[in-house]
Amino acid sequence: MSYDVVSAIYEGNYRLALTFDNGKKGVVDFSEYLLKGGIFDRFKDIDFFKGFSVNDELGTLTWQDDIDVAPETLYSKATSDPLPEWMEF
């Protein structure tokens, strides 16, 4: 099963439209990360959030190579497919 992010487009607020290497697409709302605290507090600066990039080596989004979100998580949120069994707890 493929999860790698191949493109991301900022859609406003904390929403990103993602495309994956298997052709599936979807929008992820990252506003819930504002409540997580810790390193995700940096997302409160919308300009920082908009500075994301697709890391081709990792197959996911990164922010200044300091923050990333598992591609499996992004895929699940964007497509509503369940997380892989090995990630569920």
C-alpha positions, 0 to 999 in steps of 0.5 A: 500500500502506498502512502508517500505524499508527492504534492501538497497545495495550501488551501487556506487556514490550516488545510492542505490538499495532498496527492499521494503516489498511488494517485489518491487525493484529499484535504487534511485540516491541520488545525487539530495540531494546534491543540497538541502543543509541544513542537506543534505550537510552531503551527500557531504562526501561520507563516511557519505552517505555510512554509511546509515542503514535500520531502521526497526522501521521507514521502511526507510533509516537513516544516524546516526539516524539524517537524513531520507527520507520518505519511500513513497518518496523512493518508488516512486523514486525507482519504478516510482509509483506516490506519494500517494495523501496525499503527493502530493502538 
